[in-house]
């Protein structure tokens, strides 16, 4: 069992409590300082933010209890998922392609680093980390040493709802990390806990807590006695902390500060859809219809009440016979133009607030002025470059840990590691061809391939081979006239 009086037990309990509070939004974002939490700032829980990202934000609660099962189905059909678009439009352009290291002849990327990236499916893993960072404010990775089954270090993308780290407020160094999740197969809660000790070493411990229910379900109550070590505590090789945190700007997600705007847009979209739904069949009425009619029964005039329930049947072969002073009335459709214009205006405000090109949100904006579209695209590019700058050195740290675990000290030097990113702005083939014609003889050929034609660094060796073969098929140069 974990001893709550030891530093390890205190760190573990505090991390678990903070992870739960951050996931549910009970205490909001908090900062570590000398082992204690302070500066509490209320913010939405990660579960709520993730619901917006998945397109499943909370539904309206001001519904009569008896109507909820029926109305909520219509409410779900009136939601528009703008949060996901805000995230993926940025993460799609954050393409980490290669690394340069201290090794020689790696201008186009280090081959050893490329092998690590290939084994770890680095491109897909990095996209997942970026999506987590941009949507939930933090992305995490865990780097583990090579095993008996693989000679490569492994890197995994982690869900911020399951992982949390504590950092030194002075240096930013990771002091402790915890991954806590539910293993439904074994009906147990599992935890991976890493802590930097006073002597500088890093202790890594796997823990397990059995039970039919998870500590993540219902009201949170952390119990040190319920956790037991699952194996012996191990010392991390080379005293490396396996956790890495990728923090977004201001420590919040891209759309976290605009949830009210998203709610307002969803409400207006629902109103537009609901009004058009309920007026699909127009209301009709008949004026001046008599209530009774006079009939003759046994020679006597009798007043009888008229039953109109089956009289006005809408059918092609039906004929209605009514008195001359009867008038038919039909409701007019509601003009939805003000509502749609209001939704359009809110989308434009939201796009400006999150530095989003308007044409990615409303296709009609593609018909706007070229200058206005360029300005919005530039602001979006600036935002992407800012996010790349925030994760650039962190990815170098992750790659450095991989080389450290694999015993390659030369390439593990983080000061000599440099990441290679794909272009933020993609140009058309005509634009690139025109640029090549202008740069020929001015810029080196390989720089033209990567910087102008936007080929990946890994494609350069293949392009060299193709360029060499092309020389074999060039026609011989004709002799100059007059022997010149």
C-alpha positions as a Markdown table, in Angstrom:
| # | Residue | x | y | z |
|---|---|---|---|---|
| 1 | Unk | 0.0 | 0.0 | 0.0 |
| 2 | Unk | 1.0 | 3.6 | -0.5 |
| 3 | Unk | 2.2 | 5.4 | 2.7 |
| 4 | Unk | 0.4 | 8.8 | 2.7 |
| 5 | Unk | 3.1 | 10.2 | 5.0 |
| 6 | Unk | 6.0 | 9.7 | 2.5 |
| 7 | Unk | 6.8 | 12.3 | -0.2 |
| 8 | Unk | 5.9 | 9.8 | -2.8 |
| 9 | Unk | 2.4 | 9.2 | -1.2 |
| 10 | Unk | 1.7 | 12.9 | -0.9 |
| 11 | Unk | 2.7 | 13.6 | -4.5 |
| 12 | Unk | 0.6 | 10.7 | -5.8 |
| 13 | Unk | -2.5 | 11.8 | -3.8 |
| 14 | Unk | -2.2 | 15.4 | -4.8 |
| 15 | Unk | -1.7 | 14.6 | -8.5 |
| 16 | Unk | -4.7 | 12.2 | -8.5 |
| 17 | Unk | -6.9 | 14.8 | -6.8 |
| 18 | Unk | -5.8 | 17.6 | -9.2 |
| 19 | Unk | -6.3 | 15.4 | -12.3 |
| 20 | Unk | -9.9 | 14.7 | -11.2 |
| 21 | Unk | -10.6 | 18.4 | -10.4 |
| 22 | Unk | -9.2 | 19.4 | -13.8 |
| 23 | Unk | -11.2 | 16.8 | -15.6 |
| 24 | Unk | -14.5 | 17.7 | -13.9 |
| 25 | Unk | -13.8 | 21.4 | -13.6 |
| 26 | Unk | -14.5 | 21.4 | -9.8 |
| 27 | Unk | -11.5 | 23.6 | -8.9 |
| 28 | Unk | -10.3 | 24.8 | -12.2 |
| 29 | Unk | -6.8 | 25.4 | -13.4 |
| 30 | Unk | -4.2 | 25.5 | -10.6 |
| 31 | Unk | -0.5 | 26.0 | -10.5 |
| 32 | Unk | 2.1 | 24.0 | -8.6 |
| 33 | Unk | 4.4 | 25.9 | -6.2 |
| 34 | Unk | 6.7 | 24.2 | -3.7 |
| 35 | Unk | 4.5 | 21.1 | -3.6 |
| 36 | Unk | 1.3 | 23.0 | -3.0 |
| 37 | Unk | -1.5 | 24.4 | -5.1 |
| 38 | Unk | -2.5 | 28.0 | -5.3 |
| 39 | Unk | -3.8 | 30.7 | -7.6 |
| 40 | Unk | -7.1 | 28.9 | -8.2 |
| 41 | Unk | -8.9 | 30.1 | -11.4 |
| 42 | Unk | -12.2 | 28.7 | -12.4 |
| 43 | Unk | -12.4 | 27.2 | -15.8 |
| 44 | Unk | -14.6 | 24.5 | -17.6 |
| 45 | Unk | -13.7 | 20.9 | -17.0 |
| 46 | Unk | -11.9 | 18.9 | -19.7 |
| 47 | Unk | -14.9 | 16.6 | -20.0 |
| 48 | Unk | -17.1 | 19.6 | -20.9 |
| 49 | Unk | -14.5 | 21.0 | -23.4 |
| 50 | Unk | -14.1 | 17.6 | -25.0 |
| 51 | Unk | -17.9 | 17.4 | -25.4 |
| 52 | Unk | -17.8 | 20.6 | -27.5 |
| 53 | Unk | -14.9 | 19.2 | -29.5 |
| 54 | Unk | -16.8 | 16.0 | -30.3 |
| 55 | Unk | -19.9 | 18.0 | -31.4 |
| 56 | Unk | -21.9 | 16.9 | -28.3 |
| 57 | Unk | -22.2 | 20.1 | -26.2 |
| 58 | Unk | -24.8 | 20.1 | -23.3 |
| 59 | Unk | -28.4 | 20.4 | -24.4 |
| 60 | Unk | -30.7 | 23.1 | -23.0 |
| 61 | Unk | -32.1 | 22.3 | -19.6 |
| 62 | Unk | -35.1 | 24.6 | -19.6 |
| 63 | Unk | -37.4 | 22.0 | -21.0 |
| 64 | Unk | -40.6 | 20.7 | -19.4 |
| 65 | Unk | -39.9 | 17.3 | -17.8 |
| 66 | Unk | -42.5 | 15.5 | -19.8 |
| 67 | Unk | -41.3 | 16.8 | -23.1 |
| 68 | Unk | -37.6 | 16.1 | -22.7 |
| 69 | Unk | -37.5 | 12.6 | -24.4 |
| 70 | Unk | -39.1 | 14.1 | -27.5 |
| 71 | Unk | -37.7 | 17.6 | -27.6 |
| 72 | Unk | -34.1 | 16.6 | -27.0 |
| 73 | Unk | -34.0 | 14.6 | -30.2 |
| 74 | Unk | -34.8 | 17.8 | -32.1 |
| 75 | Unk | -32.2 | 19.7 | -30.1 |
| 76 | Unk | -29.5 | 17.3 | -31.1 |
| 77 | Unk | -30.3 | 17.9 | -34.7 |
| 78 | Unk | -29.9 | 21.6 | -34.3 |
| 79 | Unk | -26.2 | 21.7 | -33.2 |
| 80 | Unk | -23.3 | 22.9 | -35.4 |
| 81 | Unk | -19.8 | 21.6 | -34.5 |
| 82 | Unk | -17.5 | 24.6 | -35.0 |
| 83 | Unk | -15.1 | 23.6 | -32.2 |
| 84 | Unk | -13.6 | 20.7 | -34.1 |
| 85 | Unk | -13.1 | 22.8 | -37.2 |
| 86 | Unk | -11.3 | 25.5 | -35.1 |
| 87 | Unk | -8.8 | 22.8 | -33.9 |
| 88 | Unk | -8.2 | 20.7 | -37.0 |
| 89 | Unk | -7.7 | 23.7 | -39.3 |
| 90 | Unk | -4.7 | 24.6 | -37.2 |
| 91 | Unk | -3.3 | 21.1 | -36.4 |
| 92 | Unk | -3.6 | 20.0 | -40.1 |
| 93 | Unk | -0.8 | 22.5 | -40.9 |
| 94 | Unk | 1.5 | 21.5 | -38.0 |
| 95 | Unk | 3.4 | 18.9 | -39.9 |
| 96 | Unk | 6.5 | 17.6 | -38.1 |
| 97 | Unk | 8.6 | 16.0 | -40.9 |
| 98 | Unk | 12.2 | 15.3 | -39.6 |
| 99 | Unk | 14.9 | 16.1 | -37.2 |
| 100 | Unk | 18.5 | 17.3 | -37.6 |
| 101 | Unk | 21.0 | 16.1 | -35.0 |
| 102 | Unk | 24.7 | 16.4 | -34.3 |
| 103 | Unk | 25.4 | 13.6 | -36.8 |
| 104 | Unk | 27.2 | 14.5 | -40.0 |
| 105 | Unk | 25.5 | 14.9 | -43.4 |
| 106 | Unk | 22.0 | 15.3 | -42.1 |
| 107 | Unk | 21.0 | 18.5 | -43.7 |
| 108 | Unk | 17.8 | 16.8 | -45.0 |
| 109 | Unk | 17.1 | 15.0 | -41.7 |
| 110 | Unk | 18.9 | 12.4 | -39.6 |
| 111 | Unk | 18.3 | 8.8 | -40.8 |
| 112 | Unk | 18.4 | 7.4 | -37.2 |
| 113 | Unk | 15.8 | 9.9 | -36.1 |
| 114 | Unk | 13.7 | 9.0 | -39.1 |
| 115 | Unk | 13.8 | 5.3 | -38.1 |
| 116 | Unk | 12.5 | 6.2 | -34.6 |
| 117 | Unk | 9.7 | 8.3 | -36.2 |
| 118 | Unk | 8.8 | 5.4 | -38.5 |
| 119 | Unk | 8.6 | 2.9 | -35.7 |
| 120 | Unk | 6.5 | 5.2 | -33.5 |
| 121 | Unk | 4.2 | 6.4 | -36.3 |
| 122 | Unk | 5.4 | 9.8 | -35.3 |
| 123 | Unk | 3.4 | 11.9 | -37.8 |
| 124 | Unk | 0.1 | 10.4 | -36.6 |
| 125 | Unk | 1.1 | 10.5 | -33.0 |
| 126 | Unk | 2.2 | 14.2 | -33.3 |
| 127 | Unk | -1.2 | 15.1 | -34.8 |
| 128 | Unk | -3.0 | 13.5 | -31.9 |
| 129 | Unk | -0.8 | 15.4 | -29.4 |
| 130 | Unk | -1.5 | 18.7 | -31.3 |
| 131 | Unk | -5.2 | 18.0 | -31.3 |
| 132 | Unk | -5.2 | 17.4 | -27.6 |
| 133 | Unk | -3.1 | 20.6 | -27.0 |
| 134 | Unk | -5.3 | 22.8 | -29.2 |
| 135 | Unk | -8.6 | 21.5 | -27.8 |
| 136 | Unk | -7.9 | 20.6 | -24.2 |
| 137 | Unk | -5.0 | 23.1 | -23.5 |
| 138 | Unk | -2.4 | 20.4 | -22.9 |
| 139 | Unk | -1.0 | 17.5 | -24.8 |
| 140 | Unk | 1.2 | 14.8 | -23.3 |
| 141 | Unk | 3.6 | 12.1 | -24.4 |
| 142 | Unk | 5.3 | 9.3 | -22.5 |
| 143 | Unk | 8.6 | 8.0 | -23.7 |
| 144 | Unk | 9.7 | 4.5 | -22.6 |
| 145 | Unk | 13.1 | 2.7 | -23.1 |
| 146 | Unk | 13.7 | 0.0 | -25.6 |
| 147 | Unk | 12.4 | -3.5 | -24.6 |
| 148 | Unk | 13.2 | -7.0 | -25.5 |
| 149 | Unk | 10.8 | -6.9 | -28.4 |
| 150 | Unk | 12.2 | -3.7 | -29.9 |
| 151 | Unk | 15.5 | -1.9 | -30.0 |
| 152 | Unk | 13.8 | 1.5 | -30.4 |
| 153 | Unk | 12.4 | 3.8 | -27.7 |
| 154 | Unk | 8.6 | 4.1 | -27.8 |
| 155 | Unk | 6.6 | 7.4 | -27.6 |
| 156 | Unk | 2.9 | 7.5 | -27.1 |
| 157 | Unk | 0.4 | 10.3 | -27.2 |
| 158 | Unk | -1.6 | 10.6 | -24.0 |
| 159 | Unk | -5.1 | 11.9 | -23.2 |
| 160 | Unk | -5.0 | 15.0 | -21.0 |
| 161 | Unk | -8.0 | 13.6 | -19.1 |
| 162 | Unk | -5.8 | 10.8 | -17.9 |
| 163 | Unk | -2.4 | 12.4 | -17.5 |
| 164 | Unk | -1.1 | 15.3 | -15.4 |
| 165 | Unk | 2.4 | 16.7 | -14.6 |
| 166 | Unk | 3.8 | 19.0 | -11.9 |
| 167 | Unk | 6.5 | 21.5 | -12.9 |
| 168 | Unk | 9.0 | 23.6 | -11.1 |
| 169 | Unk | 7.7 | 27.2 | -11.2 |
| 170 | Unk | 11.3 | 28.6 | -11.6 |
| 171 | Unk | 12.8 | 26.3 | -14.3 |
| 172 | Unk | 9.7 | 24.6 | -15.8 |
| 173 | Unk | 11.3 | 21.2 | -15.1 |
| 174 | Unk | 8.9 | 18.3 | -14.7 |
| 175 | Unk | 9.0 | 17.2 | -11.1 |
| 176 | Unk | 6.3 | 14.5 | -11.1 |
| 177 | Unk | 3.9 | 12.8 | -13.6 |
| 178 | Unk | 0.9 | 10.6 | -13.3 |
| 179 | Unk | -1.2 | 8.6 | -15.7 |
| 180 | Unk | -4.4 | 7.2 | -14.2 |
| 181 | Unk | -7.0 | 5.3 | -16.2 |
| 182 | Unk | -9.5 | 2.5 | -15.9 |
| 183 | Unk | -8.8 | -0.9 | -17.3 |
| 184 | Unk | -12.2 | -2.4 | -17.9 |
| 185 | Unk | -10.8 | -5.7 | -19.0 |
| 186 | Unk | -9.3 | -6.4 | -15.6 |
| 187 | Unk | -11.8 | -4.3 | -13.7 |
| 188 | Unk | -9.1 | -2.2 | -12.1 |
| 189 | Unk | -7.7 | 1.3 | -12.0 |
| 190 | Unk | -4.1 | 1.5 | -13.2 |
| 191 | Unk | -1.6 | 4.3 | -12.5 |
| 192 | Unk | 1.9 | 5.0 | -13.9 |
| 193 | Unk | 3.7 | 7.4 | -11.5 |
| 194 | Unk | 7.0 | 9.1 | -11.9 |
| 195 | Unk | 8.7 | 11.3 | -9.4 |
| 196 | Unk | 12.1 | 13.1 | -9.4 |
| 197 | Unk | 13.8 | 12.4 | -6.1 |
| 198 | Unk | 15.9 | 14.7 | -4.0 |
| 199 | Unk | 19.1 | 13.1 | -5.3 |
| 200 | Unk | 18.1 | 13.9 | -8.9 |
| 201 | Unk | 17.1 | 10.3 | -9.8 |
| 202 | Unk | 13.7 | 9.5 | -11.3 |
| 203 | Unk | 11.6 | 6.8 | -9.6 |
| 204 | Unk | 8.9 | 5.1 | -11.8 |
| 205 | Unk | 6.2 | 3.0 | -10.2 |
| 206 | Unk | 3.2 | 1.1 | -11.6 |
| 207 | Unk | 0.2 | 0.9 | -9.2 |
| 208 | Unk | -3.2 | -0.9 | -9.3 |
| 209 | Unk | -6.5 | -0.6 | -7.5 |
| 210 | Unk | -9.1 | -3.3 | -7.9 |
| 211 | Unk | -12.8 | -2.9 | -7.6 |
| 212 | Unk | -16.1 | -2.9 | -9.5 |
| 213 | Unk | -16.1 | 0.9 | -9.7 |
| 214 | Unk | -13.5 | 3.4 | -10.8 |
| 215 | Unk | -12.4 | 6.4 | -8.7 |
| 216 | Unk | -13.2 | 8.4 | -11.8 |
| 217 | Unk | -16.9 | 7.5 | -11.4 |
| 218 | Unk | -19.2 | 9.5 | -9.2 |
| 219 | Unk | -18.0 | 11.7 | -6.3 |
| 220 | Unk | -14.2 | 11.6 | -6.1 |
| 221 | Unk | -12.7 | 10.1 | -3.0 |
| 222 | Unk | -9.0 | 9.3 | -3.1 |
| 223 | Unk | -7.9 | 6.5 | -0.9 |
| 224 | Unk | -4.2 | 5.8 | -0.4 |
| 225 | Unk | -5.0 | 2.4 | 1.1 |
| 226 | Unk | -6.7 | 1.2 | -2.0 |
| 227 | Unk | -3.6 | 1.4 | -4.2 |
| 228 | Unk | -1.0 | -1.3 | -4.2 |
| 229 | Unk | 2.3 | -1.4 | -6.2 |
| 230 | Unk | 2.1 | -3.6 | -9.3 |
| 231 | Unk | 5.7 | -4.7 | -9.3 |
| 232 | Unk | 8.8 | -3.2 | -7.9 |
| 233 | Unk | 9.6 | 0.5 | -8.2 |
| 234 | Unk | 12.2 | 1.1 | -10.9 |
| 235 | Unk | 14.8 | 3.8 | -11.4 |
| 236 | Unk | 14.4 | 5.5 | -14.8 |
| 237 | Unk | 17.4 | 4.9 | -17.1 |
| 238 | Unk | 19.7 | 8.0 | -17.2 |
| 239 | Unk | 17.4 | 9.7 | -14.7 |
| 240 | Unk | 15.0 | 10.8 | -17.5 |
| 241 | Unk | 11.5 | 11.9 | -16.7 |
| 242 | Unk | 9.3 | 10.0 | -19.2 |
| 243 | Unk | 6.5 | 12.7 | -19.3 |
| 244 | Unk | 6.4 | 15.7 | -21.6 |
| 245 | Unk | 3.8 | 18.4 | -21.6 |
| 246 | Unk | 2.8 | 20.4 | -24.7 |
| 247 | Unk | 1.1 | 23.5 | -23.4 |
| 248 | Unk | -1.1 | 25.7 | -25.6 |
| 249 | Unk | -1.1 | 29.5 | -25.5 |
| 250 | Unk | -2.3 | 30.9 | -22.1 |
| 251 | Unk | -2.9 | 27.3 | -21.0 |
| 252 | Unk | -6.4 | 27.2 | -22.6 |
| 253 | Unk | -7.8 | 25.5 | -25.6 |
| 254 | Unk | -8.5 | 27.3 | -28.9 |
| 255 | Unk | -12.2 | 27.6 | -28.3 |
| 256 | Unk | -12.4 | 27.4 | -24.5 |
| 257 | Unk | -12.9 | 31.1 | -24.1 |
| 258 | Unk | -15.6 | 31.2 | -26.8 |
| 259 | Unk | -18.1 | 28.6 | -25.4 |
| 260 | Unk | -20.7 | 31.3 | -25.0 |
| 261 | Unk | -20.4 | 32.2 | -28.6 |
| 262 | Unk | -20.7 | 28.6 | -29.7 |
| 263 | Unk | -23.8 | 28.2 | -27.5 |
| 264 | Unk | -25.3 | 31.3 | -29.1 |
| 265 | Unk | -24.7 | 30.0 | -32.6 |
| 266 | Unk | -26.1 | 26.6 | -31.8 |
| 267 | Unk | -29.2 | 28.3 | -30.3 |
| 268 | Unk | -29.8 | 30.3 | -33.4 |
| 269 | Unk | -29.2 | 27.4 | -35.7 |
| 270 | Unk | -31.7 | 25.4 | -33.7 |
| 271 | Unk | -34.3 | 28.2 | -33.9 |
| 272 | Unk | -33.9 | 28.3 | -37.7 |
| 273 | Unk | -34.2 | 24.6 | -38.0 |
| 274 | Unk | -37.1 | 24.4 | -35.6 |
| 275 | Unk | -39.2 | 27.2 | -37.2 |
| 276 | Unk | -38.8 | 25.7 | -40.6 |
| 277 | Unk | -39.7 | 22.3 | -39.2 |
| 278 | Unk | -43.0 | 23.3 | -37.5 |
| 279 | Unk | -44.1 | 25.4 | -40.5 |
| 280 | Unk | -43.6 | 22.7 | -43.1 |
| 281 | Unk | -47.4 | 22.3 | -43.1 |
| 282 | Unk | -49.2 | 25.6 | -43.0 |
| 283 | Unk | -52.0 | 26.2 | -40.5 |
| 284 | Unk | -55.4 | 26.5 | -42.2 |
| 285 | Unk | -58.7 | 27.8 | -40.9 |
| 286 | Unk | -62.3 | 28.4 | -42.2 |
| 287 | Unk | -64.3 | 31.5 | -41.4 |
| 288 | Unk | -68.1 | 31.9 | -41.1 |
| 289 | Unk | -68.8 | 28.2 | -41.1 |
| 290 | Unk | -72.3 | 27.5 | -39.7 |
| 291 | Unk | -72.5 | 25.4 | -36.5 |
| 292 | Unk | -75.8 | 23.8 | -37.4 |
| 293 | Unk | -77.9 | 22.9 | -40.4 |
| 294 | Unk | -81.7 | 22.5 | -40.8 |
| 295 | Unk | -83.1 | 19.2 | -42.0 |
| 296 | Unk | -86.6 | 17.8 | -42.4 |
| 297 | Unk | -87.5 | 14.8 | -40.4 |
| 298 | Unk | -91.1 | 13.4 | -40.5 |
| 299 | Unk | -92.2 | 16.7 | -42.0 |
| 300 | Unk | -90.7 | 18.7 | -39.3 |
| 301 | Unk | -87.7 | 21.1 | -39.5 |
| 302 | Unk | -84.9 | 20.0 | -37.2 |
| 303 | Unk | -81.6 | 21.9 | -36.3 |
| 304 | Unk | -78.7 | 19.5 | -36.1 |
| 305 | Unk | -75.0 | 20.2 | -35.2 |
| 306 | Unk | -72.6 | 19.8 | -38.2 |
| 307 | Unk | -69.7 | 17.4 | -37.8 |
| 308 | Unk | -66.7 | 18.8 | -39.8 |
| 309 | Unk | -64.2 | 16.2 | -38.6 |
| 310 | Unk | -64.1 | 14.3 | -41.9 |
| 311 | Unk | -65.5 | 16.9 | -44.2 |
| 312 | Unk | -62.4 | 18.8 | -45.4 |
| 313 | Unk | -60.1 | 16.0 | -46.5 |
| 314 | Unk | -57.1 | 17.0 | -48.5 |
| 315 | Unk | -57.2 | 14.6 | -51.5 |
| 316 | Unk | -57.0 | 15.2 | -55.3 |
| 317 | Unk | -60.5 | 13.8 | -55.9 |
| 318 | Unk | -62.2 | 15.6 | -53.0 |
| 319 | Unk | -64.7 | 18.5 | -53.7 |
| 320 | Unk | -65.7 | 20.9 | -51.0 |
| 321 | Unk | -69.2 | 22.5 | -51.1 |
| 322 | Unk | -69.5 | 25.4 | -48.7 |
| 323 | Unk | -71.8 | 28.4 | -48.3 |
| 324 | Unk | -71.1 | 31.5 | -50.3 |
| 325 | Unk | -70.0 | 33.7 | -47.3 |
| 326 | Unk | -67.3 | 31.1 | -46.1 |
| 327 | Unk | -63.7 | 32.2 | -46.2 |
| 328 | Unk | -60.6 | 30.0 | -46.1 |
| 329 | Unk | -57.4 | 31.2 | -44.4 |
| 330 | Unk | -53.8 | 29.9 | -44.6 |
| 331 | Unk | -50.9 | 31.0 | -42.4 |
| 332 | Unk | -48.0 | 32.7 | -44.1 |
| 333 | Unk | -44.4 | 31.3 | -43.7 |
| 334 | Unk | -42.1 | 33.0 | -41.3 |
| 335 | Unk | -39.2 | 34.9 | -42.9 |
| 336 | Unk | -36.0 | 33.1 | -41.8 |
| 337 | Unk | -33.7 | 35.7 | -43.5 |
| 338 | Unk | -33.1 | 37.7 | -40.2 |
| 339 | Unk | -32.2 | 34.5 | -38.4 |
| 340 | Unk | -29.8 | 33.2 | -41.0 |
| 341 | Unk | -28.2 | 36.6 | -41.3 |
| 342 | Unk | -27.7 | 36.7 | -37.5 |
| 343 | Unk | -26.1 | 33.3 | -37.6 |
| 344 | Unk | -23.8 | 34.4 | -40.4 |
| 345 | Unk | -22.8 | 37.5 | -38.4 |
| 346 | Unk | -22.0 | 35.4 | -35.3 |
| 347 | Unk | -19.9 | 33.1 | -37.4 |
| 348 | Unk | -17.9 | 36.0 | -38.7 |
| 349 | Unk | -17.3 | 37.3 | -35.2 |
| 350 | Unk | -16.2 | 33.9 | -34.0 |
| 351 | Unk | -13.9 | 33.5 | -37.0 |
| 352 | Unk | -12.3 | 36.8 | -36.1 |
| 353 | Unk | -11.9 | 35.9 | -32.5 |
| 354 | Unk | -10.1 | 32.6 | -33.1 |
| 355 | Unk | -8.1 | 33.9 | -36.2 |
| 356 | Unk | -9.9 | 31.5 | -38.5 |
| 357 | Unk | -10.1 | 32.1 | -42.3 |
| 358 | Unk | -13.8 | 32.9 | -42.9 |
| 359 | Unk | -14.0 | 30.7 | -46.0 |
| 360 | Unk | -13.4 | 27.6 | -43.9 |
| 361 | Unk | -16.4 | 28.4 | -41.8 |
| 362 | Unk | -18.8 | 29.9 | -44.3 |
| 363 | Unk | -18.2 | 28.9 | -48.0 |
| 364 | Unk | -20.0 | 32.1 | -49.1 |
| 365 | Unk | -17.1 | 34.1 | -47.9 |
| 366 | Unk | -15.0 | 32.7 | -50.7 |
| 367 | Unk | -16.6 | 35.4 | -52.9 |
| 368 | Unk | -15.3 | 38.2 | -50.8 |
| 369 | Unk | -12.4 | 40.5 | -51.7 |
| 370 | Unk | -9.0 | 39.0 | -52.3 |
| 371 | Unk | -7.3 | 41.5 | -50.0 |
| 372 | Unk | -9.7 | 40.6 | -47.1 |
| 373 | Unk | -9.2 | 36.9 | -47.6 |
| 374 | Unk | -5.4 | 37.4 | -47.7 |
| 375 | Unk | -5.4 | 39.3 | -44.4 |
| 376 | Unk | -7.4 | 36.6 | -42.6 |
| 377 | Unk | -5.2 | 33.9 | -44.0 |
| 378 | Unk | -2.1 | 35.7 | -42.9 |
| 379 | Unk | -3.5 | 36.0 | -39.3 |
| 380 | Unk | -4.3 | 32.3 | -39.4 |
| 381 | Unk | -0.7 | 31.5 | -40.5 |
| 382 | Unk | 0.7 | 33.7 | -37.7 |
| 383 | Unk | -1.3 | 31.7 | -35.2 |
| 384 | Unk | -0.1 | 28.4 | -36.6 |
| 385 | Unk | 3.5 | 29.6 | -36.5 |
| 386 | Unk | 3.0 | 30.6 | -32.9 |
| 387 | Unk | 1.7 | 27.1 | -32.0 |
| 388 | Unk | 4.6 | 25.5 | -33.8 |
| 389 | Unk | 7.0 | 27.6 | -31.9 |
| 390 | Unk | 5.5 | 26.5 | -28.6 |
| 391 | Unk | 5.9 | 22.8 | -29.4 |
| 392 | Unk | 9.1 | 22.8 | -31.4 |
| 393 | Unk | 11.6 | 22.5 | -28.5 |
| 394 | Unk | 9.4 | 20.0 | -26.7 |
| 395 | Unk | 9.5 | 17.6 | -29.7 |
| 396 | Unk | 13.3 | 18.0 | -29.7 |
| 397 | Unk | 13.2 | 17.0 | -26.0 |
| 398 | Unk | 11.2 | 13.9 | -26.8 |
| 399 | Unk | 13.6 | 12.9 | -29.5 |
| 400 | Unk | 16.5 | 13.5 | -27.2 |
| 401 | Unk | 15.0 | 11.1 | -24.7 |
| 402 | Unk | 14.7 | 8.5 | -27.4 |
| 403 | Unk | 18.4 | 8.7 | -28.3 |
| 404 | Unk | 19.3 | 8.8 | -24.6 |
| 405 | Unk | 17.4 | 5.6 | -23.9 |
| 406 | Unk | 19.1 | 4.0 | -26.9 |
| 407 | Unk | 22.6 | 5.0 | -25.8 |
| 408 | Unk | 23.3 | 7.4 | -28.6 |
| 409 | Unk | 24.8 | 10.3 | -26.7 |
| 410 | Unk | 25.9 | 12.3 | -29.8 |
| 411 | Unk | 22.4 | 12.5 | -31.2 |
| 412 | Unk | 20.8 | 13.0 | -27.8 |
| 413 | Unk | 22.4 | 16.4 | -27.4 |
| 414 | Unk | 19.2 | 18.5 | -27.3 |
| 415 | Unk | 21.2 | 21.7 | -28.1 |
| 416 | Unk | 22.1 | 20.2 | -31.5 |
| 417 | Unk | 18.6 | 18.9 | -32.2 |
| 418 | Unk | 16.5 | 20.8 | -34.7 |
| 419 | Unk | 13.1 | 19.9 | -35.9 |
| 420 | Unk | 12.0 | 20.2 | -39.6 |
| 421 | Unk | 8.4 | 21.3 | -40.2 |
| 422 | Unk | 6.3 | 21.2 | -43.3 |
| 423 | Unk | 5.2 | 24.5 | -44.9 |
| 424 | Unk | 2.4 | 26.4 | -43.2 |
| 425 | Unk | 1.2 | 27.9 | -46.5 |
| 426 | Unk | 0.5 | 25.5 | -49.4 |
| 427 | Unk | 0.9 | 27.0 | -52.9 |
| 428 | Unk | -0.6 | 25.8 | -56.2 |
| 429 | Unk | 1.5 | 24.0 | -58.8 |
| 430 | Unk | 1.4 | 27.1 | -61.0 |
| 431 | Unk | 2.7 | 29.3 | -58.2 |
| 432 | Unk | 5.5 | 26.9 | -57.4 |
| 433 | Unk | 6.5 | 26.5 | -61.1 |
| 434 | Unk | 6.7 | 30.3 | -61.5 |
| 435 | Unk | 8.9 | 30.6 | -58.4 |
| 436 | Unk | 11.2 | 27.8 | -59.6 |
| 437 | Unk | 11.8 | 29.7 | -62.9 |
| 438 | Unk | 12.7 | 32.8 | -60.9 |
| 439 | Unk | 15.0 | 31.0 | -58.5 |
| 440 | Unk | 16.9 | 28.9 | -61.0 |
| 441 | Unk | 20.5 | 29.9 | -60.8 |
| 442 | Unk | 20.0 | 31.9 | -57.7 |
| 443 | Unk | 19.0 | 29.3 | -55.1 |
| 444 | Unk | 20.7 | 25.9 | -54.8 |
| 445 | Unk | 18.7 | 23.1 | -56.4 |
| 446 | Unk | 18.1 | 21.1 | -53.2 |
| 447 | Unk | 16.8 | 24.3 | -51.5 |
| 448 | Unk | 14.4 | 24.7 | -54.5 |
| 449 | Unk | 13.1 | 21.2 | -54.0 |
| 450 | Unk | 12.3 | 21.6 | -50.3 |
| 451 | Unk | 11.6 | 25.3 | -49.9 |
| 452 | Unk | 10.0 | 26.2 | -53.2 |
| 453 | Unk | 8.5 | 22.9 | -54.5 |
| 454 | Unk | 7.8 | 21.9 | -50.9 |
| 455 | Unk | 9.0 | 18.4 | -51.1 |
| 456 | Unk | 9.7 | 16.5 | -47.9 |
| 457 | Unk | 13.4 | 16.3 | -46.8 |
| 458 | Unk | 13.1 | 12.5 | -47.1 |
| 459 | Unk | 12.3 | 12.9 | -50.8 |
| 460 | Unk | 15.6 | 14.6 | -51.6 |
| 461 | Unk | 17.8 | 11.4 | -52.0 |
| 462 | Unk | 15.2 | 10.1 | -54.5 |
| 463 | Unk | 15.2 | 13.4 | -56.4 |
| 464 | Unk | 19.0 | 13.4 | -56.6 |
| 465 | Unk | 18.8 | 9.9 | -58.2 |
| 466 | Unk | 16.1 | 11.0 | -60.6 |
| 467 | Unk | 18.1 | 14.1 | -61.6 |
| 468 | Unk | 21.2 | 12.0 | -62.2 |
| 469 | Unk | 19.3 | 9.6 | -64.4 |
| 470 | Unk | 17.8 | 12.5 | -66.4 |
| 471 | Unk | 21.3 | 13.6 | -67.4 |
| 472 | Unk | 21.8 | 10.3 | -69.2 |
| 473 | Unk | 18.8 | 11.0 | -71.5 |
| 474 | Unk | 19.7 | 14.6 | -72.4 |
| 475 | Unk | 20.5 | 15.1 | -76.1 |
| 476 | Unk | 24.2 | 16.0 | -76.9 |
| 477 | Unk | 25.0 | 19.7 | -77.1 |
| 478 | Unk | 25.4 | 20.7 | -80.8 |
| 479 | Unk | 28.7 | 22.3 | -81.8 |
| 480 | Unk | 28.8 | 26.1 | -81.9 |
| 481 | Unk | 28.8 | 27.7 | -85.4 |
| 482 | Unk | 32.1 | 28.8 | -86.9 |
| 483 | Unk | 34.0 | 26.7 | -84.4 |
| 484 | Unk | 33.2 | 29.1 | -81.6 |
